């Protein structure tokens, strides 16, 4: 492992012990004013709980605890932010500001939130990262002991210097978690522990709920052959992705597995499958790779822009520098990185965030700084990880929180994930043959949906060898069921409207986007009473603080079986975008599907090259890469029952309908309507 070699383990342990000794005193003493005493006692008590985790790990006793003892420890670690407790938690910016005033309240809420990072460090044995947070806490406490008129500035400066000074250390650790197969904390649990003993769930250190427990129990109840088949579907999609994209998997050594806790039994076999391909899995830790049900989604939402408390040009530059050095440290591993294999879940309770004026936001200058930082980091990853040589796969399964029909929904999801790719390939080729004749496509909503979009299509120089749309079968993007393209922006226009949709786990009510020349020029929704809040909500979460986003993808979903599954169990809003995007036409705002790999030739199963890989913005990568990418790609799907028509308008003026009134009407696609009839 390449992290922290410059400091000896002995020195880190000495600093850790000294810091813990001091914080134990803080928990008992009363040397800050009465106003702030509860805050520091609460923080010190939490740190002592984490100290207990470190001790249990070092003594080898964590794995000797009973299930009830592990449950109690997990509950204690996350109790502060769970459910209604969050209302009176100092991590809650509203409560902190009420307690300490607006300025100090935001700062102290941010600090308390940052301290929660040490849970992961304790379980993963990252004593160095844990220790620097302890030392930061002591430094801040000292300022409050000597409270004066400079208190706020002193504390804020301490936080700023912490983020700047330890930028390289923390970023190197983050990159290590993606690229270093020797970092095997999670892999050791999955491959070496008894997965029928559910105590293992608590050894990750993540928040464990009934979802994780019941998922693990359910997978343990399935026959071995079914688990193996699920793993095979997952890893075979990855292998086929390399074949479909004509990329050489033998040049790669590491695959990045991301999944949700509870699915370890399936991941166990996935690891074995990848090893047979010559790929050693890297299983990313809880913060970025696998994760469990959030302890509190409002907490996550409230703190998504905390960096705004500190961000300036110098810190943004320091962050870029830290990431550059981190990637340089692992450049050999990056060169043989094969790409991610992702197992998503769906069915969790839908979340509609509350607006809090006390939550930290980015001002316009900071928004620009974060956009520039994001662009720079994306280009770094492209360079160091050779993203134009990688592939990926992604699949999704439900979790028990989806409701009483969980087991049947799980079975139906397996069926959806294993539909006949050859059948869909043939049907989708029929659709593509018509689309390739098109100058543009018009999409009209029905009923309460007033979508009216015109999507301009890429011209073909040689239709015998070229195509505009990719025929997406079940390889990288499971399940099967879409044809997609990168639209021409000039001439793409209209209104995209969805009465209700969930995007990136956030609800949007009456979402409306207006396009001119393929760019969003206006937007609104009805989540809140005031338009300014609605627009701010969209800009922050859908637009990623951009002034505009282009239409990076237009697709027609063909998976009517998945659509009817959503209708049958009334779970359509809970379907992940991976499945939902196949249940009607969808429009992705942001980058194209070929982002960072536009120069790599891609072919359909019929041998034709997919030439619609660029648009007027992505082509800027040849002259100014900083203006070519947005580092986001959000799919917005119109369900079939909100669709009046999708028609292709050909260059010679003909109109060829593909879908009319929730039915596929193009000759050769009739089989797609069978799900509407048999599952109705």
C-alpha positions in Angstrom: 0.0 0.0 0.0 1.4 3.4 -1.0 -0.3 5.7 1.4 1.3 7.3 4.4 4.7 5.8 3.9 6.4 9.1 5.0 5.2 8.7 8.6 5.9 5.7 10.7 3.2 3.6 12.3 4.8 4.2 15.7 4.5 8.0 15.3 0.9 7.8 14.2 0.0 5.6 17.1 1.7 8.0 19.5 -0.2 10.9 18.1 -3.4 8.9 18.2 -3.0 8.0 21.9 -2.1 11.5 22.9 -5.2 12.9 21.1 -7.5 10.3 22.6 -6.2 11.0 26.0 -6.9 14.7 25.6 -10.4 14.1 24.2 -11.3 11.8 27.1 -10.6 14.8 29.4 -12.7 17.1 27.2 -15.7 14.7 27.7 -15.5 15.3 31.5 -14.3 18.9 31.8 -16.2 22.2 31.6 -13.6 24.7 30.3 -15.7 26.2 27.5 -18.7 28.4 28.0 -21.9 26.8 29.0 -23.4 27.7 25.6 -21.0 25.4 23.8 -20.5 22.7 26.4 -23.2 20.3 25.1 -21.6 20.5 21.7 -18.1 19.5 22.7 -19.4 16.9 25.2 -21.5 15.3 22.5 -18.5 15.3 20.0 -16.1 13.9 22.6 -18.6 11.2 23.6 -18.9 10.2 20.0 -15.1 10.1 19.6 -14.8 7.9 22.7 -17.3 5.5 21.1 -15.1 5.4 18.0 -12.1 4.7 20.2 -13.9 1.7 21.5 -14.2 0.4 17.9 -10.5 0.9 17.3 -9.7 -1.0 20.5 -12.1 -3.9 19.5 -10.5 -4.1 16.1 -6.9 -4.0 17.4 -7.7 -6.6 20.1 -9.4 -8.9 17.6 -12.6 -8.7 19.7 -14.9 -7.0 17.2 -15.7 -10.4 15.6 -16.4 -12.0 19.0 -19.3 -9.6 19.7 -22.8 -11.1 19.6 -25.3 -9.9 17.0 -27.1 -7.9 19.7 -23.9 -6.3 20.8 -23.0 -5.4 17.2 -26.5 -4.0 16.6 -26.2 -1.8 19.7 -22.8 -0.5 18.7 -24.0 0.3 15.2 -27.1 2.1 16.6 -24.9 4.1 18.9 -22.6 5.3 16.1 -25.5 6.5 13.9 -28.1 7.4 16.5 -27.3 11.1 16.4 -28.4 11.6 12.8 -31.1 8.9 12.6 -34.8 9.7 12.2 -36.2 12.3 14.6 -32.9 12.5 16.5 -31.6 14.6 13.6 -34.0 17.4 14.6 -31.9 18.0 17.7 -28.5 17.0 16.4 -25.7 19.5 16.0 -25.1 18.1 12.5 -28.5 19.6 11.6 -27.7 23.1 10.3 -31.1 24.4 11.4 -30.6 23.2 15.0 -27.0 24.3 15.1 -27.9 27.8 13.9 -30.7 28.0 16.4 -28.3 27.0 19.2 -25.2 29.1 18.2 -26.3 31.8 15.7 -26.1 31.7 11.9 -22.4 32.0 11.4 -21.0 29.8 14.1 -24.0 27.4 13.8 -23.2 26.6 10.1 -19.5 26.2 11.0 -20.1 23.9 14.0 -22.6 21.8 12.1 -20.1 21.4 9.3 -17.4 20.4 11.8 -19.6 17.8 13.6 -20.5 16.3 10.2 -16.8 16.1 9.2 -16.1 14.3 12.4 -18.4 11.5 11.4 -15.8 10.5 8.8 -13.8 8.8 11.5 -16.3 5.9 11.8 -15.1 4.5 8.4 -11.4 5.1 9.3 -11.8 3.2 12.6 -13.3 0.1 10.9 -10.9 0.2 8.0 -7.8 0.6 10.3 -6.9 4.0 8.8 -5.3 5.3 12.0 -3.5 8.2 10.3 -6.6 9.7 8.7 -8.5 9.2 12.0 -5.8 10.9 14.0 -5.7 14.1 11.9 -9.4 14.6 12.6 -8.9 14.1 16.3 -6.1 16.7 16.3 -8.4 19.1 14.4 -11.1 18.7 17.0 -8.6 19.4 19.8 -7.4 22.5 18.0 -11.0 23.8 17.6 -11.7 23.1 21.2 -8.7 25.1 22.3 -10.1 28.1 20.4 -13.4 27.8 22.3 -11.5 27.5 25.6 -9.9 30.9 24.9 -13.1 32.4 23.4 -12.6 35.9 22.0 -13.8 38.2 19.2 -11.7 36.3 16.7 -13.3 32.9 17.5 -15.2 32.4 14.2 -12.2 33.4 12.1 -9.8 31.2 14.0 -12.0 28.2 13.8 -12.8 28.7 10.1 -9.1 29.2 9.4 -8.3 25.9 11.2 -10.8 24.1 9.0 -9.5 25.7 5.9 -5.9 24.8 6.7 -7.0 21.3 7.5 -8.6 20.8 4.1 -5.6 22.4 2.4 -2.8 20.7 4.4 -4.2 17.2 4.3 -5.7 17.4 0.8 -3.0 15.1 -0.7 -3.3 12.6 2.1 -7.0 12.3 1.9 -7.2 12.3 -1.9 -4.5 9.7 -2.2 -6.4 7.5 0.2 -9.5 8.0 -1.9 -7.7 7.0 -5.2 -6.2 4.0 -3.4 -9.7 2.8 -2.7 -10.4 2.7 -6.4 -7.2 1.4 -7.9 -5.3 -0.5 -5.3 -6.2 -4.2 -5.1 -4.0 -4.5 -2.0 -6.6 -2.5 -0.2 -8.8 -5.5 0.7 -10.8 -4.5 3.8 -14.2 -5.3 2.2 -12.9 -8.1 0.0 -11.6 -10.0 3.0 -15.0 -9.9 4.7 -16.8 -11.1 1.5 -14.3 -13.8 0.6 -13.2 -15.1 4.0 -16.1 -14.8 6.4 -19.2 -17.0 6.9 -21.9 -15.1 5.1 -24.6 -17.1 6.8 -23.6 -15.5 10.1 -25.1 -12.1 9.7 -22.8 -10.5 12.2 -20.5 -9.9 9.3 -22.8 -7.1 8.1 -21.7 -4.9 11.0 -18.0 -5.4 10.4 -18.1 -2.9 7.5 -18.9 -0.1 9.9 -21.7 1.2 7.7 -25.2 2.0 8.9 -27.2 -1.3 9.0 -30.9 -1.4 8.7 -33.6 -4.1 8.1 -32.9 -3.6 4.4 -29.4 -5.0 4.6 -30.3 -7.7 7.1 -33.3 -8.9 5.2 -31.5 -8.8 1.8 -28.7 -11.0 3.2 -31.2 -13.4 4.7 -33.1 -13.6 1.5 -30.0 -14.3 -0.6 -29.0 -16.9 1.9 -32.3 -18.6 1.3 -31.8 -18.9 -2.5 -30.3 -22.0 -4.0 -26.7 -21.8 -4.9 -27.4 -22.2 -8.6 -29.6 -19.1 -8.6 -26.9 -17.0 -6.9 -24.3 -18.2 -9.3 -26.6 -17.4 -12.2 -27.1 -13.9 -10.9 -23.4 -13.4 -10.6 -22.8 -14.8 -14.1 -25.3 -12.3 -15.6 -23.5 -9.5 -13.9 -20.0 -10.5 -14.9 -20.8 -11.8 -18.3 -22.3 -8.4 -19.2 -18.9 -6.9 -18.3 -17.0 -9.3 -20.5 -19.5 -8.8 -23.4 -19.0 -5.0 -23.1 -15.4 -5.4 -23.9 -16.2 -7.5 -26.9 -19.0 -5.2 -28.1 -16.7 -2.2 -27.9 -13.8 -4.1 -29.5 -11.5 -3.4 -26.5 -8.8 -5.7 -25.2 -9.6 -6.9 -21.7 -6.3 -8.8 -21.5 -4.5 -5.4 -21.1 -6.4 -4.8 -17.8 -5.8 -6.1 -14.3 -8.3 -4.5 -11.9 -12.1 -4.2 -11.9 -13.9 -1.8 -9.6 -16.9 -3.5 -7.9 -19.6 -1.3 -6.4 -22.6 -2.8 -4.6 -24.9 -2.4 -1.7 -24.4 -4.3 1.6 -26.5 -7.4 1.8 -25.5 -8.8 -1.6 -22.2 -10.3 -0.5 -23.2 -13.8 -1.4 -23.7 -12.8 -5.1 -20.5 -10.6 -5.0 -18.5 -13.6 -3.7 -19.2 -15.4 -7.0 -18.7 -12.3 -9.0 -15.2 -12.0 -7.6 -14.4 -15.5 -8.6 -15.8 -14.9 -12.1 -13.7 -11.8 -12.6 -10.6 -13.6 -11.4 -11.2 -16.2 -14.1 -11.1 -13.3 -16.6 -7.8 -12.2 -15.3 -9.2 -9.3 -13.3 -8.6 -8.8 -9.6 -11.5 -7.0 -8.0 -11.1 -3.8 -6.0 -14.1 -3.4 -3.7 -14.5 0.2 -2.8 -15.1 1.1 0.9 -18.4 2.3 2.3 -18.1 6.0 1.4 -17.9 5.6 -2.3 -18.2 1.9 -3.4 -20.6 -0.2 -1.5 -23.1 1.5 0.9 -26.1 0.7 2.9 -29.3 2.5 3.5 -28.5 6.0 4.4 -29.0 6.8 8.1 -30.8 10.0 7.1 -31.2 11.3 3.5 -32.1 14.8 4.7 -28.7 14.8 6.5 -27.0 13.9 3.3 -28.9 16.5 1.4 -28.3 19.3 3.9 -24.5 18.8 3.7 -24.0 18.3 0.0 -22.4 21.8 -0.4 -20.5 22.0 2.9 -17.3 22.8 1.0 -18.9 26.2 0.2 -18.0 27.4 3.7 -14.4 27.3 2.8 -14.0 27.2 -1.0 -11.9 29.9 -2.7 -9.6 29.8 -5.7 -6.6 28.8 -3.7 -8.3 25.8 -2.1 -9.8 24.8 -5.5 -6.3 24.8 -6.9 -5.0 22.9 -3.9 -7.7 20.3 -4.4 -6.7 19.8 -8.1 -3.1 19.5 -7.1 -3.9 16.9 -4.4 -5.9 14.8 -6.9 -3.2 15.1 -9.5 -0.5 13.8 -7.0 -2.9 11.0 -5.9 -3.4 9.8 -9.4 0.3 10.1 -10.1 1.0 7.8 -7.1 -1.2 5.1 -8.6 -0.5 5.7 -12.3 0.7 2.2 -12.9 -2.5 0.8 -11.4 -4.6 3.3 -13.3 -3.1 2.2 -16.6 -4.5 -1.3 -16.1 -7.9 -0.2 -14.6 -10.7 -2.1 -16.4 -13.6 0.1 -15.2 -16.5 -0.3 -12.8 -19.0 -3.2 -12.3 -22.0 -1.8 -10.5 -24.8 -3.5 -8.6 -27.5 -1.0 -7.8 -30.6 -1.4 -5.7 -34.1 0.0 -5.7 -37.2 0.1 -3.6 -36.1 2.3 -0.8 -38.6 4.9 0.5 -38.9 7.8 -1.9 -37.3 11.0 -0.6 -38.5 14.6 -1.0 -36.0 16.9 0.7 -36.9 19.8 2.9 -35.5 23.2 2.0 -33.4 24.7 4.8 -32.1 28.2 4.6 -29.4 27.4 7.1 -27.8 24.7 4.8 -24.6 25.8 3.2 -24.8 26.8 -0.5 -22.3 27.7 -3.2 -22.3 31.2 -4.4 -21.9 31.9 -8.1 -18.1 32.2 -7.9 -17.9 28.9 -6.0 -20.2 27.2 -8.4 -17.8 28.1 -11.2 -14.8 26.9 -9.1 -16.5 23.5 -8.5 -17.4 23.1 -12.1 -13.8 23.9 -13.1 -12.5 21.4 -10.5 -14.9 18.7 -11.6 -13.8 19.2 -15.3 -10.1 19.1 -14.3 -10.5 15.9 -12.3 -12.5 14.2 -15.0 -9.7 14.9 -17.5 -7.2 13.6 -15.0 -9.1 10.3 -14.6 -9.3 10.0 -18.4 -5.6 10.4 -18.7 -4.4 8.2 -15.8 -7.1 5.5 -16.0 -7.2 5.4 -19.8 -11.0 5.6 -19.8 -11.2 5.2 -23.6 -9.8 1.7 -23.1 -12.2 0.7 -20.3 -15.7 -0.7 -20.1 -18.3 -1.2 -17.4 -21.5 -3.1 -16.5 -24.4 -2.1 -14.3 -27.4 -4.2 -13.0 -30.1 -3.6 -10.3 -32.1 -5.6 -7.8 -34.8 -4.6 -5.3 -34.4 -4.4 -1.6 -37.0 -5.6 1.0 -38.1 -2.0 1.7 -40.0 -2.1 -1.6 -42.9 -3.9 0.2 -44.8 -7.1 0.8 -44.2 -8.3 -2.8 -40.4 -8.1 -2.4 -39.7 -11.8 -3.2 -41.9 -11.8 -6.3 -40.5 -8.5 -7.5 -37.0 -9.9 -7.0 -38.0 -13.0 -9.2 -39.5 -10.7 -11.8 -36.4 -8.5 -11.8 -34.3 -11.6 -12.5 -36.5 -12.3 -15.5 -36.2 -8.7 -16.7 -32.4 -8.9 -16.3 -32.3 -12.1 -18.4 -34.7 -11.3 -21.3 -33.8 -12.7 -24.7 -31.1 -10.4 -26.1 -31.2 -11.8 -29.6 -35.0 -11.1 -29.8 -34.5 -7.5 -28.7 -31.5 -7.0 -30.9 -33.6 -8.0 -34.0 -36.6 -5.8 -33.0 -34.4 -2.9 -32.1 -32.6 -3.1 -35.4 -35.9 -2.7 -37.1 -36.4 0.6 -35.2 -32.9 1.7 -36.0 -33.3 1.0 -39.7 -36.2 3.6 -39.7 -34.4 6.0 -37.5 -31.4 6.0 -39.8 -33.6 7.4 -42.5 -34.7 10.3 -40.2 -33.9 14.0 -40.3 -35.5 14.4 -36.8 -37.8 12.7 -34.4 -40.8 14.2 -32.8 -42.0 13.2 -29.3 -45.5 14.2 -28.0 -46.8 13.6 -24.5 -50.4 12.5 -23.7 -52.9 13.4 -21.1 -51.3 15.5 -18.3 -47.9 15.3 -20.0 -47.5 18.2 -22.5 -44.1 17.2 -23.8 -43.4 18.4 -27.4 -39.8 17.7 -28.4 -38.1 17.8 -31.8 -34.8 15.9 -31.7 -32.4 16.5 -34.7 -30.5 13.5 -35.9 -26.9 13.1 -37.0 -26.5 12.8 -40.8 -25.0 9.7 -42.3 -22.3 9.9 -45.1 -22.6 6.2 -45.9 -25.8 4.5 -44.6 -24.5 1.1 -45.7 -21.6 1.3 -43.2 -22.8 3.8 -40.7 -25.7 4.2 -38.2 -27.1 6.9 -35.9 -28.3 4.8 -33.0 -26.7 2.1 -30.8 -28.5 -1.2 -30.5 -28.3 -1.7 -26.7 -28.6 -5.3 -25.6 -27.8 -6.9 -22.3 -24.0 -6.3 -22.0 -22.8 -3.2 -20.1 -26.2 -1.9 -19.5 -28.5 -4.6 -18.0 -31.4 -5.1 -18.7 -31.8 -5.1 -22.4 -34.1 -2.6 -24.1 -33.1 0.7 -25.8 -31.7 2.3 -28.9 -29.9 5.6 -28.3 -28.1 8.4 -30.0 -26.2 11.6 -29.4 -28.5 14.3 -31.0 -27.4 17.2 -33.1 -28.0 20.2 -30.9 -28.8 22.7 -33.6 -32.5 22.2 -34.4 -33.3 20.2 -31.3 -35.9 22.1 -29.4 -39.2 22.0 -27.5 -40.6 21.3 -24.0 -39.8 18.2 -22.0 -42.4 17.8 -19.2 -42.9 15.0 -16.6 -45.7 15.3 -14.0 -43.7 13.3 -11.4 -40.3 11.7 -11.5 -37.4 10.7 -9.3 -33.9 11.7 -10.5 -30.8 10.8 -8.5 -33.1 9.8 -5.6 -34.8 13.2 -5.5 -38.5 13.9 -6.4 -39.5 16.4 -9.0 -43.1 17.5 -9.3 -44.2 19.0 -12.7 -40.7 19.1 -14.0 -40.5 21.2 -17.1 -37.4 21.9 -19.3 -37.3 24.2 -22.3 -34.8 23.5 -25.0 -33.4 25.7 -27.8 -30.7 24.4 -30.1 -30.3 21.4 -27.8 -29.7 23.5 -24.7 -31.8 24.0 -21.6 -32.8 27.7 -21.7 -35.5 27.6 -19.0 -36.7 25.3 -16.3 -39.2 25.0 -13.4 -41.0 22.5 -11.2 -43.7 22.7 -8.4 -41.9 21.1 -5.4 -42.1 24.3 -3.4 -44.4 27.3 -3.2 -41.9 29.8 -4.5 -40.5 29.8 -8.0 -37.1 30.9 -6.8 -36.9 27.8 -4.6 -38.0 25.5 -7.4 -35.5 27.0 -9.8 -32.7 26.8 -7.2 -33.7 23.1 -6.5 -33.3 22.2 -10.2 -30.1 24.2 -10.7 -28.4 22.7 -7.7 -29.5 19.1 -8.2 -30.3 18.5 -11.9 -28.2 21.2 -13.5 -25.3 20.6 -11.1 -25.0 24.4 -10.8 -24.5 24.9 -14.5 -26.1 27.8 -16.3 -27.3 25.3 -18.9 -27.0 21.7 -19.9 -27.3 20.2 -23.4 -29.3 17.2 -24.5 -26.6 14.6 -24.5 -28.8 11.6 -25.4 -32.1 10.7 -26.9 -33.3 7.1 -26.6 -36.3 4.9 -27.2 -36.8 2.3 -24.5 -38.3 -1.1 -25.6 -38.5 -3.1 -22.4 -42.2 -3.3 -22.1 -41.8 -6.2 -19.6 -40.0 -4.0 -17.2 -42.6 -1.3 -17.7 -45.5 -3.6 -16.9 -43.6 -4.9 -13.8 -43.6 -1.4 -12.5 -47.3 -1.1 -13.2 -48.2 -4.5 -11.8 -46.6 -3.8 -8.4 -47.2 0.0 -8.4 -43.4 0.6 -8.1 -42.7 2.6 -11.2 -41.4 5.6 -9.2 -39.0 3.3 -7.4 -37.5 1.7 -10.4 -33.8 2.8 -10.8 -33.0 4.8 -13.9 -31.1 1.7 -15.2 -34.5 0.0 -15.6 -36.8 3.1 -15.9 -34.9 4.4 -18.9 -35.9 1.2 -20.8 -39.6 1.8 -20.1 -40.2 4.6 -22.6 -38.3 7.3 -24.5 -35.7 9.1 -22.4 -33.7 12.3 -22.7 -30.4 12.6 -20.9 -29.2 16.1 -20.0 -25.4 16.6 -19.7 -22.7 14.6 -21.6 -23.2 12.1 -24.3 -23.1 8.4 -23.7 -19.6 8.4 -25.3 -18.1 11.0 -23.0 -14.3 10.8 -22.9 -14.3 8.0 -25.5 -15.6 9.8 -28.6 -12.6 8.8 -30.7 -13.1 5.1 -30.1 -15.1 3.6 -32.9 -18.2 1.7 -31.7 -20.2 -0.8 -33.8 -23.6 -2.3 -33.6 -24.1 -6.1 -33.9 -24.8 -5.7 -37.6 -21.3 -4.3 -38.1 -22.3 -0.7 -38.8 -20.3 2.0 -37.1 -22.2 4.2 -34.7 -21.1 7.7 -35.8 -23.3 9.9 -33.7 -20.8 10.0 -30.8 -20.2 13.8 -30.7 -22.3 16.9 -30.6 -21.4 20.6 -31.0 -20.2 20.9 -27.4 -18.3 17.6 -27.0 -16.4 18.2 -30.2 -14.7 21.2 -28.3 -12.5 18.5 -26.7 -10.3 18.9 -29.7 -9.7 22.6 -29.1 -10.6 23.3 -25.5 -11.3 20.2 -23.4 -12.4 22.3 -20.4 -15.5 23.4 -22.3 -16.4 20.0 -23.8 -17.8 18.1 -20.7 -20.3 18.7 -17.9 -19.5 15.5 -15.9 -23.1 14.6 -15.5 -25.6 12.6 -17.4 -29.2 12.4 -16.1 -31.8 10.3 -17.8 -35.4 11.7 -17.8 -37.9 9.0 -19.0 -41.5 9.5 -20.2 -43.5 6.3 -19.4 -45.4 4.8 -22.2 -48.8 5.8 -20.7 -47.8 9.4 -20.9 -46.8 9.1 -24.6 -49.0 10.1 -27.5 -46.6 9.6 -30.3 -43.0 9.1 -31.4 -42.5 9.6 -35.1 -39.5 9.7 -37.4 -39.5 12.5 -40.1 -37.3 11.4 -42.9 -35.1 13.6 -45.1 -37.5 13.2 -48.0 -40.5 14.4 -45.9 -42.2 11.1 -44.8 -43.5 10.6 -41.3 -43.0 7.1 -39.9 -44.7 6.4 -36.5 -42.8 4.1 -34.1 -45.1 4.4 -31.1 -48.7 5.8 -31.0 -50.9 5.9 -27.9 -48.8 3.5 -25.8 -48.4 0.9 -28.5 -45.5 0.1 -30.8 -46.9 0.5 -34.3 -43.8 0.1 -36.5 -44.0 -3.2 -38.5 -41.7 -5.7 -36.9 -42.0 -4.4 -33.4 -45.4 -6.0 -32.5 -43.9 -8.5 -30.1 -43.1 -5.6 -27.7 -46.9 -5.1 -27.2 -47.3 -8.6 -25.8 -46.3 -7.5 -22.4 -49.0 -4.8 -22.4 -51.6 -7.5 -23.1 -50.4 -10.5 -21.0 -49.5 -8.5 -17.9 -52.4 -6.1 -18.0 
